[in-house]
Amino acid sequence: MSESVVLEYELTSPIEKVWHAITDSATLSQWMMFPVNTFRAEVGHAFQFSGAPGYDASIECEVQEINEPHKLVYTWQAPGVDGQLSTTVVTFTLAESASGGTSLQLEQSGFRSDARQELGGAKYGWQHMLGQLEGVLAE
């Protein structure tokens, strides 16, 4: 059985602005804890996140699905605490809210049920990064 991290945010920014922030490489660098990335919003594009302070590894990813401006899905492969590679799936789901803002749901799924430290680290990391995203959107 696999485990997931699911976070939901209500953002005041319109959906197009949020979509840009999660799919534009330069903007990703402003809110992700990985300041270096090779992301392109193209299904099948393999890319990396790297350069996080205190984290020497690169995150290997591949875009799986794009439904602009509502859904972005990519794989996320990183070394686990036991040194074993862990492959999960990150899904951003966006919906326009009645107020003109955006409902954002982030799910990272596919964690091994015994990978409690990775699950906790992912939850903490995404909470921090999505907080940064809110700041970037407010600019």
ChimeraX commands (.cxc) that place a marker at each C-alpha (Angstrom):
marker #1 position 0.00,0.00,0.00 radius 0.5
marker #1 position 1.35,3.43,-0.88 radius 0.5
marker #1 position 1.01,6.70,1.00 radius 0.5
marker #1 position 0.32,10.25,-0.21 radius 0.5
marker #1 position 0.74,13.86,0.86 radius 0.5
marker #1 position -2.32,15.98,-0.01 radius 0.5
marker #1 position -2.39,19.74,0.59 radius 0.5
marker #1 position -5.12,22.21,-0.33 radius 0.5
marker #1 position -4.77,25.98,-0.62 radius 0.5
marker #1 position -7.13,28.81,-1.48 radius 0.5
marker #1 position -5.17,31.45,-3.40 radius 0.5
marker #1 position -6.41,34.95,-4.19 radius 0.5
marker #1 position -4.62,34.99,-7.57 radius 0.5
marker #1 position -6.48,34.08,-10.77 radius 0.5
marker #1 position -5.96,30.58,-12.17 radius 0.5
marker #1 position -3.87,31.81,-15.13 radius 0.5
marker #1 position -1.34,33.44,-12.78 radius 0.5
marker #1 position -1.12,30.31,-10.60 radius 0.5
marker #1 position -0.72,28.11,-13.70 radius 0.5
marker #1 position 2.14,30.33,-14.89 radius 0.5
marker #1 position 3.82,30.08,-11.47 radius 0.5
marker #1 position 3.81,26.26,-11.51 radius 0.5
marker #1 position 4.79,25.86,-15.18 radius 0.5
marker #1 position 7.31,28.65,-15.86 radius 0.5
marker #1 position 10.91,27.61,-15.14 radius 0.5
marker #1 position 12.04,31.06,-13.97 radius 0.5
marker #1 position 9.04,31.45,-11.65 radius 0.5
marker #1 position 9.50,27.92,-10.27 radius 0.5
marker #1 position 13.02,28.98,-9.24 radius 0.5
marker #1 position 11.51,31.73,-7.09 radius 0.5
marker #1 position 9.33,29.49,-4.90 radius 0.5
marker #1 position 10.67,25.95,-5.09 radius 0.5
marker #1 position 13.47,25.09,-2.65 radius 0.5
marker #1 position 15.41,23.98,-5.72 radius 0.5
marker #1 position 16.59,27.19,-7.41 radius 0.5
marker #1 position 17.86,25.33,-10.49 radius 0.5
marker #1 position 15.50,23.48,-12.82 radius 0.5
marker #1 position 15.21,22.40,-16.43 radius 0.5
marker #1 position 11.40,22.29,-16.46 radius 0.5
marker #1 position 9.37,22.71,-19.66 radius 0.5
marker #1 position 5.61,22.22,-19.77 radius 0.5
marker #1 position 5.68,19.46,-22.39 radius 0.5
marker #1 position 4.37,15.93,-21.86 radius 0.5
marker #1 position 7.32,13.52,-21.90 radius 0.5
marker #1 position 9.91,16.19,-21.03 radius 0.5
marker #1 position 12.48,14.87,-18.54 radius 0.5
marker #1 position 13.81,17.54,-16.19 radius 0.5
marker #1 position 15.66,18.10,-12.95 radius 0.5
marker #1 position 15.35,20.15,-9.80 radius 0.5
marker #1 position 18.66,20.85,-8.03 radius 0.5
marker #1 position 20.64,23.33,-5.99 radius 0.5
marker #1 position 18.68,23.14,-2.72 radius 0.5
marker #1 position 20.77,24.40,0.19 radius 0.5
marker #1 position 22.05,21.43,2.20 radius 0.5
marker #1 position 20.72,18.87,-0.31 radius 0.5
marker #1 position 23.30,17.56,-2.76 radius 0.5
marker #1 position 21.05,15.30,-4.83 radius 0.5
marker #1 position 19.07,16.23,-7.91 radius 0.5
marker #1 position 15.41,15.36,-8.28 radius 0.5
marker #1 position 14.76,13.58,-11.59 radius 0.5
marker #1 position 11.31,14.23,-13.05 radius 0.5
marker #1 position 9.23,13.68,-16.18 radius 0.5
marker #1 position 6.06,15.49,-17.21 radius 0.5
marker #1 position 3.21,12.97,-17.45 radius 0.5
marker #1 position 0.10,15.09,-18.05 radius 0.5
marker #1 position -0.85,18.68,-18.82 radius 0.5
marker #1 position -4.39,20.02,-18.93 radius 0.5
marker #1 position -3.85,23.79,-18.99 radius 0.5
marker #1 position -4.74,25.55,-16.69 radius 0.5
marker #1 position -6.23,22.80,-14.50 radius 0.5
marker #1 position -3.80,19.92,-14.08 radius 0.5
marker #1 position -0.06,19.27,-14.13 radius 0.5
marker #1 position 1.38,15.83,-13.33 radius 0.5
marker #1 position 5.01,14.77,-13.17 radius 0.5
marker #1 position 7.09,11.98,-11.68 radius 0.5
marker #1 position 9.52,12.81,-8.87 radius 0.5
marker #1 position 12.49,10.51,-8.30 radius 0.5
marker #1 position 14.79,11.13,-5.35 radius 0.5
marker #1 position 17.07,9.08,-3.10 radius 0.5
marker #1 position 15.33,7.97,0.08 radius 0.5
marker #1 position 16.91,7.97,3.53 radius 0.5
marker #1 position 17.98,4.35,2.98 radius 0.5
marker #1 position 19.72,5.34,-0.27 radius 0.5
marker #1 position 17.10,3.53,-2.33 radius 0.5
marker #1 position 15.53,5.59,-5.14 radius 0.5
marker #1 position 11.95,6.57,-4.47 radius 0.5
marker #1 position 9.66,7.43,-7.37 radius 0.5
marker #1 position 6.46,9.31,-6.61 radius 0.5
marker #1 position 3.98,11.33,-8.65 radius 0.5
marker #1 position 3.29,15.03,-8.07 radius 0.5
marker #1 position -0.13,16.31,-9.18 radius 0.5
marker #1 position -1.21,19.95,-9.13 radius 0.5
marker #1 position -4.96,20.41,-9.61 radius 0.5
marker #1 position -6.28,23.96,-10.05 radius 0.5
marker #1 position -9.87,25.19,-10.09 radius 0.5
marker #1 position -11.29,28.68,-10.28 radius 0.5
marker #1 position -12.96,29.67,-7.04 radius 0.5
marker #1 position -16.17,31.70,-6.80 radius 0.5
marker #1 position -14.17,34.70,-5.53 radius 0.5
marker #1 position -12.04,34.80,-8.69 radius 0.5
marker #1 position -9.09,33.19,-6.97 radius 0.5
marker #1 position -7.78,29.65,-7.33 radius 0.5
marker #1 position -8.23,26.44,-5.38 radius 0.5
marker #1 position -4.97,24.50,-5.55 radius 0.5
marker #1 position -4.60,20.89,-4.54 radius 0.5
marker #1 position -1.17,19.31,-4.47 radius 0.5
marker #1 position -0.83,15.56,-4.14 radius 0.5
marker #1 position 2.43,13.64,-4.04 radius 0.5
marker #1 position 1.54,9.96,-4.21 radius 0.5
marker #1 position 3.32,6.63,-4.30 radius 0.5
marker #1 position 5.42,6.73,-1.13 radius 0.5
marker #1 position 6.27,3.30,0.27 radius 0.5
marker #1 position 4.19,2.69,3.41 radius 0.5
marker #1 position 7.39,2.19,5.42 radius 0.5
marker #1 position 8.92,5.49,4.16 radius 0.5
marker #1 position 7.62,7.61,7.04 radius 0.5
marker #1 position 10.60,9.99,7.01 radius 0.5
marker #1 position 10.26,10.69,3.27 radius 0.5
marker #1 position 6.52,11.24,3.68 radius 0.5
marker #1 position 7.05,13.68,6.55 radius 0.5
marker #1 position 9.84,15.47,4.68 radius 0.5
marker #1 position 7.67,15.83,1.59 radius 0.5
marker #1 position 4.77,17.25,3.60 radius 0.5
marker #1 position 7.04,19.76,5.36 radius 0.5
marker #1 position 8.82,20.68,2.12 radius 0.5
marker #1 position 5.62,21.24,0.14 radius 0.5
marker #1 position 4.05,23.28,2.94 radius 0.5
marker #1 position 7.11,25.52,2.94 radius 0.5
marker #1 position 7.28,25.79,-0.87 radius 0.5
marker #1 position 3.56,26.47,-1.28 radius 0.5
marker #1 position 3.90,29.20,1.34 radius 0.5
marker #1 position 6.67,30.66,-0.83 radius 0.5
marker #1 position 4.38,30.33,-3.87 radius 0.5
marker #1 position 1.75,32.45,-2.11 radius 0.5
marker #1 position 4.41,35.13,-1.56 radius 0.5
marker #1 position 5.51,35.04,-5.21 radius 0.5
marker #1 position 1.89,35.33,-6.38 radius 0.5
marker #1 position 1.35,38.35,-4.12 radius 0.5
marker #1 position 4.17,40.30,-5.84 radius 0.5
marker link #1:1,2 radius 0.2
marker link #1:2,3 radius 0.2
marker link #1:3,4 radius 0.2
marker link #1:4,5 radius 0.2
marker link #1:5,6 radius 0.2
marker link #1:6,7 radius 0.2
marker link #1:7,8 radius 0.2
marker link #1:8,9 radius 0.2
marker link #1:9,10 radius 0.2
marker link #1:10,11 radius 0.2
marker link #1:11,12 radius 0.2
marker link #1:12,13 radius 0.2
marker link #1:13,14 radius 0.2
marker link #1:14,15 radius 0.2
marker link #1:15,16 radius 0.2
marker link #1:16,17 radius 0.2
marker link #1:17,18 radius 0.2
marker link #1:18,19 radius 0.2
marker link #1:19,20 radius 0.2
marker link #1:20,21 radius 0.2
marker link #1:21,22 radius 0.2
marker link #1:22,23 radius 0.2
marker link #1:23,24 radius 0.2
marker link #1:24,25 radius 0.2
marker link #1:25,26 radius 0.2
marker link #1:26,27 radius 0.2
marker link #1:27,28 radius 0.2
marker link #1:28,29 radius 0.2
marker link #1:29,30 radius 0.2
marker link #1:30,31 radius 0.2
marker link #1:31,32 radius 0.2
marker link #1:32,33 radius 0.2
marker link #1:33,34 radius 0.2
marker link #1:34,35 radius 0.2
marker link #1:35,36 radius 0.2
marker link #1:36,37 radius 0.2
marker link #1:37,38 radius 0.2
marker link #1:38,39 radius 0.2
marker link #1:39,40 radius 0.2
marker link #1:40,41 radius 0.2
marker link #1:41,42 radius 0.2
marker link #1:42,43 radius 0.2
marker link #1:43,44 radius 0.2
marker link #1:44,45 radius 0.2
marker link #1:45,46 radius 0.2
marker link #1:46,47 radius 0.2
marker link #1:47,48 radius 0.2
marker link #1:48,49 radius 0.2
marker link #1:49,50 radius 0.2
marker link #1:50,51 radius 0.2
marker link #1:51,52 radius 0.2
marker link #1:52,53 radius 0.2
marker link #1:53,54 radius 0.2
marker link #1:54,55 radius 0.2
marker link #1:55,56 radius 0.2
marker link #1:56,57 radius 0.2
marker link #1:57,58 radius 0.2
marker link #1:58,59 radius 0.2
marker link #1:59,60 radius 0.2
marker link #1:60,61 radius 0.2
marker link #1:61,62 radius 0.2
marker link #1:62,63 radius 0.2
marker link #1:63,64 radius 0.2
marker link #1:64,65 radius 0.2
marker link #1:65,66 radius 0.2
marker link #1:66,67 radius 0.2
marker link #1:67,68 radius 0.2
marker link #1:68,69 radius 0.2
marker link #1:69,70 radius 0.2
marker link #1:70,71 radius 0.2
marker link #1:71,72 radius 0.2
marker link #1:72,73 radius 0.2
marker link #1:73,74 radius 0.2
marker link #1:74,75 radius 0.2
marker link #1:75,76 radius 0.2
marker link #1:76,77 radius 0.2
marker link #1:77,78 radius 0.2
marker link #1:78,79 radius 0.2
marker link #1:79,80 radius 0.2
marker link #1:80,81 radius 0.2
marker link #1:81,82 radius 0.2
marker link #1:82,83 radius 0.2
marker link #1:83,84 radius 0.2
marker link #1:84,85 radius 0.2
marker link #1:85,86 radius 0.2
marker link #1:86,87 radius 0.2
marker link #1:87,88 radius 0.2
marker link #1:88,89 radius 0.2
marker link #1:89,90 radius 0.2
marker link #1:90,91 radius 0.2
marker link #1:91,92 radius 0.2
marker link #1:92,93 radius 0.2
marker link #1:93,94 radius 0.2
marker link #1:94,95 radius 0.2
marker link #1:95,96 radius 0.2
marker link #1:96,97 radius 0.2
marker link #1:97,98 radius 0.2
marker link #1:98,99 radius 0.2
marker link #1:99,100 radius 0.2
marker link #1:100,101 radius 0.2
marker link #1:101,102 radius 0.2
marker link #1:102,103 radius 0.2
marker link #1:103,104 radius 0.2
marker link #1:104,105 radius 0.2
marker link #1:105,106 radius 0.2
marker link #1:106,107 radius 0.2
marker link #1:107,108 radius 0.2
marker link #1:108,109 radius 0.2
marker link #1:109,110 radius 0.2
marker link #1:110,111 radius 0.2
marker link #1:111,112 radius 0.2
marker link #1:112,113 radius 0.2
marker link #1:113,114 radius 0.2
marker link #1:114,115 radius 0.2
marker link #1:115,116 radius 0.2
marker link #1:116,117 radius 0.2
marker link #1:117,118 radius 0.2
marker link #1:118,119 radius 0.2
marker link #1:119,120 radius 0.2
marker link #1:120,121 radius 0.2
marker link #1:121,122 radius 0.2
marker link #1:122,123 radius 0.2
marker link #1:123,124 radius 0.2
marker link #1:124,125 radius 0.2
marker link #1:125,126 radius 0.2
marker link #1:126,127 radius 0.2
marker link #1:127,128 radius 0.2
marker link #1:128,129 radius 0.2
marker link #1:129,130 radius 0.2
marker link #1:130,131 radius 0.2
marker link #1:131,132 radius 0.2
marker link #1:132,133 radius 0.2
marker link #1:133,134 radius 0.2
marker link #1:134,135 radius 0.2
marker link #1:135,136 radius 0.2
marker link #1:136,137 radius 0.2
marker link #1:137,138 radius 0.2
marker link #1:138,139 radius 0.2
view
